[in-house]
Amino acid sequence: MRAGSPPAGAWIDRAVVIWVLIALAAAMVVYIVAWYRESD
């Protein structure tokens, strides 16, 4: 990694990681809500 402004690829990788984490969290919330409603 060079000093200075990071290449565009770094931004893409970071955005992908953030969106994957958001998708996993959202899927987990939806799964918990569905399981909670089913168990009621």
mmCIF file of the N, C-alpha and C atoms, coordinates in Angstrom:
data_MODEL
# 
_entry.id   MODEL 
# 
loop_
_atom_site.group_PDB 
_atom_site.id 
_atom_site.type_symbol 
_atom_site.label_atom_id 
_atom_site.label_alt_id 
_atom_site.label_comp_id 
_atom_site.label_asym_id 
_atom_site.label_entity_id 
_atom_site.label_seq_id 
_atom_site.pdbx_PDB_ins_code 
_atom_site.Cartn_x 
_atom_site.Cartn_y 
_atom_site.Cartn_z 
_atom_site.occupancy 
_atom_site.B_iso_or_equiv 
_atom_site.pdbx_formal_charge 
_atom_site.auth_seq_id 
_atom_site.auth_comp_id 
_atom_site.auth_asym_id 
_atom_site.auth_atom_id 
_atom_site.pdbx_PDB_model_num 
ATOM 1   N N  . MET A 1 1  ? 0.846   -1.196  0.000  1.00 0.00 ? 1  MET A N  1 
ATOM 2   C CA . MET A 1 1  ? 0.000   0.000   0.000  1.00 0.00 ? 1  MET A CA 1 
ATOM 3   C C  . MET A 1 1  ? 0.881   1.245   0.000  1.00 0.00 ? 1  MET A C  1 
ATOM 4   N N  . ARG A 1 2  ? 0.649   2.123   -0.957 1.00 0.00 ? 2  ARG A N  1 
ATOM 5   C CA . ARG A 1 2  ? 1.426   3.364   -1.019 1.00 0.00 ? 2  ARG A CA 1 
ATOM 6   C C  . ARG A 1 2  ? 0.784   4.435   -0.142 1.00 0.00 ? 2  ARG A C  1 
ATOM 7   N N  . ALA A 1 3  ? 1.616   5.381   0.284  1.00 0.00 ? 3  ALA A N  1 
ATOM 8   C CA . ALA A 1 3  ? 1.083   6.508   1.053  1.00 0.00 ? 3  ALA A CA 1 
ATOM 9   C C  . ALA A 1 3  ? 0.337   7.452   0.117  1.00 0.00 ? 3  ALA A C  1 
ATOM 10  N N  . GLY A 1 4  ? -0.615  8.179   0.672  1.00 0.00 ? 4  GLY A N  1 
ATOM 11  C CA . GLY A 1 4  ? -1.373  9.114   -0.155 1.00 0.00 ? 4  GLY A CA 1 
ATOM 12  C C  . GLY A 1 4  ? -2.804  8.634   -0.339 1.00 0.00 ? 4  GLY A C  1 
ATOM 13  N N  . SER A 1 5  ? -3.462  9.109   -1.385 1.00 0.00 ? 5  SER A N  1 
ATOM 14  C CA . SER A 1 5  ? -4.848  8.731   -1.619 1.00 0.00 ? 5  SER A CA 1 
ATOM 15  C C  . SER A 1 5  ? -4.911  7.278   -2.088 1.00 0.00 ? 5  SER A C  1 
ATOM 16  N N  . PRO A 1 6  ? -5.811  6.491   -1.513 1.00 0.00 ? 6  PRO A N  1 
ATOM 17  C CA . PRO A 1 6  ? -5.929  5.085   -1.921 1.00 0.00 ? 6  PRO A CA 1 
ATOM 18  C C  . PRO A 1 6  ? -6.532  4.971   -3.316 1.00 0.00 ? 6  PRO A C  1 
ATOM 19  N N  . PRO A 1 7  ? -6.239  3.898   -4.030 1.00 0.00 ? 7  PRO A N  1 
ATOM 20  C CA . PRO A 1 7  ? -6.828  3.707   -5.363 1.00 0.00 ? 7  PRO A CA 1 
ATOM 21  C C  . PRO A 1 7  ? -8.333  3.472   -5.273 1.00 0.00 ? 7  PRO A C  1 
ATOM 22  N N  . ALA A 1 8  ? -9.011  3.557   -6.419 1.00 0.00 ? 8  ALA A N  1 
ATOM 23  C CA . ALA A 1 8  ? -10.464 3.389   -6.436 1.00 0.00 ? 8  ALA A CA 1 
ATOM 24  C C  . ALA A 1 8  ? -10.851 1.987   -5.973 1.00 0.00 ? 8  ALA A C  1 
ATOM 25  N N  . GLY A 1 9  ? -9.998  1.009   -6.224 1.00 0.00 ? 9  GLY A N  1 
ATOM 26  C CA . GLY A 1 9  ? -10.310 -0.363  -5.830 1.00 0.00 ? 9  GLY A CA 1 
ATOM 27  C C  . GLY A 1 9  ? -10.511 -0.498  -4.332 1.00 0.00 ? 9  GLY A C  1 
ATOM 28  N N  . ALA A 1 10 ? -9.769  0.291   -3.547 1.00 0.00 ? 10 ALA A N  1 
ATOM 29  C CA . ALA A 1 10 ? -9.914  0.218   -2.089 1.00 0.00 ? 10 ALA A CA 1 
ATOM 30  C C  . ALA A 1 10 ? -11.312 0.673   -1.675 1.00 0.00 ? 10 ALA A C  1 
ATOM 31  N N  . TRP A 1 11 ? -11.819 1.722   -2.322 1.00 0.00 ? 11 TRP A N  1 
ATOM 32  C CA . TRP A 1 11 ? -13.170 2.189   -2.005 1.00 0.00 ? 11 TRP A CA 1 
ATOM 33  C C  . TRP A 1 11 ? -14.211 1.131   -2.363 1.00 0.00 ? 11 TRP A C  1 
ATOM 34  N N  . ILE A 1 12 ? -14.000 0.456   -3.506 1.00 0.00 ? 12 ILE A N  1 
ATOM 35  C CA . ILE A 1 12 ? -14.951 -0.574  -3.924 1.00 0.00 ? 12 ILE A CA 1 
ATOM 36  C C  . ILE A 1 12 ? -14.941 -1.728  -2.922 1.00 0.00 ? 12 ILE A C  1 
ATOM 37  N N  . ASP A 1 13 ? -13.739 -2.161  -2.528 1.00 0.00 ? 13 ASP A N  1 
ATOM 38  C CA . ASP A 1 13 ? -13.656 -3.253  -1.555 1.00 0.00 ? 13 ASP A CA 1 
ATOM 39  C C  . ASP A 1 13 ? -14.335 -2.862  -0.247 1.00 0.00 ? 13 ASP A C  1 
ATOM 40  N N  . ARG A 1 14 ? -14.074 -1.629  0.197  1.00 0.00 ? 14 ARG A N  1 
ATOM 41  C CA . ARG A 1 14 ? -14.673 -1.190  1.464  1.00 0.00 ? 14 ARG A CA 1 
ATOM 42  C C  . ARG A 1 14 ? -16.188 -1.139  1.351  1.00 0.00 ? 14 ARG A C  1 
ATOM 43  N N  . ALA A 1 15 ? -16.709 -0.627  0.236  1.00 0.00 ? 15 ALA A N  1 
ATOM 44  C CA . ALA A 1 15 ? -18.155 -0.547  0.057  1.00 0.00 ? 15 ALA A CA 1 
ATOM 45  C C  . ALA A 1 15 ? -18.773 -1.945  0.026  1.00 0.00 ? 15 ALA A C  1 
ATOM 46  N N  . VAL A 1 16 ? -18.100 -2.882  -0.643 1.00 0.00 ? 16 VAL A N  1 
ATOM 47  C CA . VAL A 1 16 ? -18.618 -4.256  -0.714 1.00 0.00 ? 16 VAL A CA 1 
ATOM 48  C C  . VAL A 1 16 ? -18.674 -4.866  0.680  1.00 0.00 ? 16 VAL A C  1 
ATOM 49  N N  . VAL A 1 17 ? -17.611 -4.687  1.453  1.00 0.00 ? 17 VAL A N  1 
ATOM 50  C CA . VAL A 1 17 ? -17.589 -5.248  2.813  1.00 0.00 ? 17 VAL A CA 1 
ATOM 51  C C  . VAL A 1 17 ? -18.705 -4.649  3.656  1.00 0.00 ? 17 VAL A C  1 
ATOM 52  N N  . ILE A 1 18 ? -18.883 -3.329  3.556  1.00 0.00 ? 18 ILE A N  1 
ATOM 53  C CA . ILE A 1 18 ? -19.934 -2.673  4.348  1.00 0.00 ? 18 ILE A CA 1 
ATOM 54  C C  . ILE A 1 18 ? -21.316 -3.185  3.942  1.00 0.00 ? 18 ILE A C  1 
ATOM 55  N N  . TRP A 1 19 ? -21.568 -3.307  2.639  1.00 0.00 ? 19 TRP A N  1 
ATOM 56  C CA . TRP A 1 19 ? -22.881 -3.773  2.190  1.00 0.00 ? 19 TRP A CA 1 
ATOM 57  C C  . TRP A 1 19 ? -23.131 -5.223  2.579  1.00 0.00 ? 19 TRP A C  1 
ATOM 58  N N  . VAL A 1 20 ? -22.060 -6.053  2.552  1.00 0.00 ? 20 VAL A N  1 
ATOM 59  C CA . VAL A 1 20 ? -22.222 -7.451  2.976  1.00 0.00 ? 20 VAL A CA 1 
ATOM 60  C C  . VAL A 1 20 ? -22.583 -7.504  4.457  1.00 0.00 ? 20 VAL A C  1 
ATOM 61  N N  . LEU A 1 21 ? -21.920 -6.695  5.275  1.00 0.00 ? 21 LEU A N  1 
ATOM 62  C CA . LEU A 1 21 ? -22.235 -6.682  6.707  1.00 0.00 ? 21 LEU A CA 1 
ATOM 63  C C  . LEU A 1 21 ? -23.664 -6.202  6.938  1.00 0.00 ? 21 LEU A C  1 
ATOM 64  N N  . ILE A 1 22 ? -24.087 -5.174  6.200  1.00 0.00 ? 22 ILE A N  1 
ATOM 65  C CA . ILE A 1 22 ? -25.459 -4.676  6.341  1.00 0.00 ? 22 ILE A CA 1 
ATOM 66  C C  . ILE A 1 22 ? -26.458 -5.758  5.925  1.00 0.00 ? 22 ILE A C  1 
ATOM 67  N N  . ALA A 1 23 ? -26.171 -6.454  4.827  1.00 0.00 ? 23 ALA A N  1 
ATOM 68  C CA . ALA A 1 23 ? -27.079 -7.500  4.349  1.00 0.00 ? 23 ALA A CA 1 
ATOM 69  C C  . ALA A 1 23 ? -27.170 -8.637  5.363  1.00 0.00 ? 23 ALA A C  1 
ATOM 70  N N  . LEU A 1 24 ? -26.039 -9.028  5.948  1.00 0.00 ? 24 LEU A N  1 
ATOM 71  C CA . LEU A 1 24 ? -26.054 -10.098 6.949  1.00 0.00 ? 24 LEU A CA 1 
ATOM 72  C C  . LEU A 1 24 ? -26.860 -9.670  8.174  1.00 0.00 ? 24 LEU A C  1 
ATOM 73  N N  . ALA A 1 25 ? -26.663 -8.450  8.630  1.00 0.00 ? 25 ALA A N  1 
ATOM 74  C CA . ALA A 1 25 ? -27.397 -7.970  9.802  1.00 0.00 ? 25 ALA A CA 1 
ATOM 75  C C  . ALA A 1 25 ? -28.895 -7.910  9.502  1.00 0.00 ? 25 ALA A C  1 
ATOM 76  N N  . ALA A 1 26 ? -29.265 -7.420  8.324  1.00 0.00 ? 26 ALA A N  1 
ATOM 77  C CA . ALA A 1 26 ? -30.676 -7.326  7.960  1.00 0.00 ? 26 ALA A CA 1 
ATOM 78  C C  . ALA A 1 26 ? -31.302 -8.714  7.856  1.00 0.00 ? 26 ALA A C  1 
ATOM 79  N N  . ALA A 1 27 ? -30.581 -9.656  7.245  1.00 0.00 ? 27 ALA A N  1 
ATOM 80  C CA . ALA A 1 27 ? -31.100 -11.015 7.114  1.00 0.00 ? 27 ALA A CA 1 
ATOM 81  C C  . ALA A 1 27 ? -31.281 -11.647 8.488  1.00 0.00 ? 27 ALA A C  1 
ATOM 82  N N  . MET A 1 28 ? -30.342 -11.388 9.401  1.00 0.00 ? 28 MET A N  1 
ATOM 83  C CA . MET A 1 28 ? -30.455 -11.950 10.742 1.00 0.00 ? 28 MET A CA 1 
ATOM 84  C C  . MET A 1 28 ? -31.671 -11.378 11.464 1.00 0.00 ? 28 MET A C  1 
ATOM 85  N N  . VAL A 1 29 ? -31.905 -10.077 11.310 1.00 0.00 ? 29 VAL A N  1 
ATOM 86  C CA . VAL A 1 29 ? -33.061 -9.450  11.955 1.00 0.00 ? 29 VAL A CA 1 
ATOM 87  C C  . VAL A 1 29 ? -34.353 -10.029 11.389 1.00 0.00 ? 29 VAL A C  1 
ATOM 88  N N  . VAL A 1 30 ? -34.431 -10.155 10.064 1.00 0.00 ? 30 VAL A N  1 
ATOM 89  C CA . VAL A 1 30 ? -35.637 -10.709 9.437  1.00 0.00 ? 30 VAL A CA 1 
ATOM 90  C C  . VAL A 1 30 ? -35.866 -12.140 9.907  1.00 0.00 ? 30 VAL A C  1 
ATOM 91  N N  . TYR A 1 31 ? -34.792 -12.938 9.988  1.00 0.00 ? 31 TYR A N  1 
ATOM 92  C CA . TYR A 1 31 ? -34.914 -14.329 10.422 1.00 0.00 ? 31 TYR A CA 1 
ATOM 93  C C  . TYR A 1 31 ? -35.393 -14.402 11.866 1.00 0.00 ? 31 TYR A C  1 
ATOM 94  N N  . ILE A 1 32 ? -34.852 -13.550 12.732 1.00 0.00 ? 32 ILE A N  1 
ATOM 95  C CA . ILE A 1 32 ? -35.258 -13.562 14.144 1.00 0.00 ? 32 ILE A CA 1 
ATOM 96  C C  . ILE A 1 32 ? -36.721 -13.148 14.279 1.00 0.00 ? 32 ILE A C  1 
ATOM 97  N N  . VAL A 1 33 ? -37.131 -12.126 13.520 1.00 0.00 ? 33 VAL A N  1 
ATOM 98  C CA . VAL A 1 33 ? -38.524 -11.678 13.590 1.00 0.00 ? 33 VAL A CA 1 
ATOM 99  C C  . VAL A 1 33 ? -39.459 -12.782 13.104 1.00 0.00 ? 33 VAL A C  1 
ATOM 100 N N  . ALA A 1 34 ? -39.103 -13.444 12.002 1.00 0.00 ? 34 ALA A N  1 
ATOM 101 C CA . ALA A 1 34 ? -39.944 -14.521 11.478 1.00 0.00 ? 34 ALA A CA 1 
ATOM 102 C C  . ALA A 1 34 ? -40.012 -15.675 12.472 1.00 0.00 ? 34 ALA A C  1 
ATOM 103 N N  . TRP A 1 35 ? -38.877 -16.038 13.073 1.00 0.00 ? 35 TRP A N  1 
ATOM 104 C CA . TRP A 1 35 ? -38.858 -17.128 14.055 1.00 0.00 ? 35 TRP A CA 1 
ATOM 105 C C  . TRP A 1 35 ? -39.674 -16.750 15.284 1.00 0.00 ? 35 TRP A C  1 
ATOM 106 N N  . TYR A 1 36 ? -39.585 -15.482 15.701 1.00 0.00 ? 36 TYR A N  1 
ATOM 107 C CA . TYR A 1 36 ? -40.329 -15.021 16.874 1.00 0.00 ? 36 TYR A CA 1 
ATOM 108 C C  . TYR A 1 36 ? -41.829 -15.094 16.612 1.00 0.00 ? 36 TYR A C  1 
ATOM 109 N N  . ARG A 1 37 ? -42.244 -14.714 15.407 1.00 0.00 ? 37 ARG A N  1 
ATOM 110 C CA . ARG A 1 37 ? -43.669 -14.771 15.083 1.00 0.00 ? 37 ARG A CA 1 
ATOM 111 C C  . ARG A 1 37 ? -44.149 -16.217 14.973 1.00 0.00 ? 37 ARG A C  1 
ATOM 112 N N  . GLU A 1 38 ? -43.328 -17.095 14.420 1.00 0.00 ? 38 GLU A N  1 
ATOM 113 C CA . GLU A 1 38 ? -43.708 -18.506 14.288 1.00 0.00 ? 38 GLU A CA 1 
ATOM 114 C C  . GLU A 1 38 ? -43.830 -19.167 15.655 1.00 0.00 ? 38 GLU A C  1 
ATOM 115 N N  . SER A 1 39 ? -42.926 -18.839 16.572 1.00 0.00 ? 39 SER A N  1 
ATOM 116 C CA . SER A 1 39 ? -42.924 -19.490 17.883 1.00 0.00 ? 39 SER A CA 1 
ATOM 117 C C  . SER A 1 39 ? -44.028 -18.953 18.783 1.00 0.00 ? 39 SER A C  1 
ATOM 118 N N  . ASP A 1 40 ? -44.657 -17.853 18.398 1.00 0.00 ? 40 ASP A N  1 
ATOM 119 C CA . ASP A 1 40 ? -45.686 -17.278 19.250 1.00 0.00 ? 40 ASP A CA 1 
ATOM 120 C C  . ASP A 1 40 ? -46.984 -18.075 19.157 1.00 0.00 ? 40 ASP A C  1 
# 
